[in-house]
Amino acid sequence: MNGAGMIIAEEVSVDGPGFYDLTDRVEKAVNQTELLDGLVTLFIRHTSASLIIQENADPAVQVDLQNWINRLAPENDGAYTHDQEGIDDMPAHIKSVITATSVSIPVLNGSLALGVWQGIFLWEHRNRSSVREVLIHLA
């Protein structure tokens, strides 16, 4: 790997709202490089999905997060003016704004420096299937 780093594009198939674990994909990208100590930055190239680092052991956490964010940005809110792409589109934009479209994780001794209960997730906010693109920058 040169001094500028490396960027890998990953396509992630999603089938509706929820959490899609990217941890193994990112760990694989780190292992494919010679990066021993550095930083991995992930960026999602969409405005209606997000990236988070969150609990990876108890699925109830994901259920609670999904329920909470749906209360915060509900569908069918009469205040929305952007509705050409469906009732879930504007709430999805709001959800991605209050979460994150990028995350960074240190790499130490060739491995992600995540905590014991941390995983990297794509959080899909739309009610449909699609393919999302996540860029993985290793430097």
Buried (B, 14 or more C-beta within 10 A) or exposed (E): EEEEBBEBEBEBEBEEBBBBBBBEBBBEBBEEBEBEEBBBBBBBEBEBBBBBBBBBEEEEBBEEBBEEBBEEBEBEEEEBEEEEEEEBBBBBBBBBEEBBBEBEBEBEEBEBEBEEEBBBBBBBBBBBEBEBEBBBBBB
